[in-house]
Amino acid sequence: MPASEYVKKLRARVGNDLIMFPTVTAVVLNDRGEILLGQRSDNHRWALIAGMMDPGEQPADAVVREVLEETAVHVKVERLGGVALHQVTYPNGDRCDMVNTWFRCRATGGEARVNDSESIAVGWFAPDALPELSPFAHQRIRTALDDGAPAWFAQPGETVDGGQASQPGRISPAS
């Protein structure tokens, strides 16, 4: 995935050292209740539509932009699903702590298709017929779809380990 100029400038200064980035994820539903997923071009795994926020960008604006850029689908944000930190180490050794804010979104227009180089496929899936996804993706789907619950977050002292809240310890990488 191509890095933004902002990320390139940071990496030129810090190399592979840990950087914290704000990120967003969309749990997008269509009128049939299906969930929009993209098959990533870097690892060929299916994932929720997600990306890094740009400097000065509000999280809700970023999630709308990311969905449109990656899938050509227009969305409106319906509710906050949650926020959590997860670690990612890229194949080149770049280490990141991603502070991810996820939202439930409703498709309002456009035709789902591969719209950039980040995906090799895009599709709608029934919630009971999802392809293999990371535990963290399942947690974001579950919390975004739960109308009766407030936004999810790790309680003080908890971490996200494989998509499940646990006691203090290392946060496992997830997509």
C-alpha angles and dihedrals in degrees: 000000000000114000119230119246088253092057092043090055092049093047091049087061103039104026113202094341120127117284125181115224133184110233137178135210130198124213094196121194128192127205090275092056092250121146123234115232135174127212104227119235094215100055103006091234123136114246144164115270107269144149149155122290118240119236110277093014123130115233094242091050090048094052092050090049094047094051092049094045095048103035110014088237119134114219142181120214113243104177147344112260100187150287131248142156120242131173126233129186113191123215090256090058098256108150122209139177104209116203098203124198113189130197138190107236134186121221109239102173148334129078117270110246141135102282104172142013095276094081137044094192139014126197150158117245133189110242090243093049104049120148118240109302134175119266088246090056090052090050091052092049093047095049095042092053096046103098092180096058131074120239111296124242136160110264117238107289094018126111133195109253115177090335095306127103112246140163120284115308142099119328111233120229117255137168 
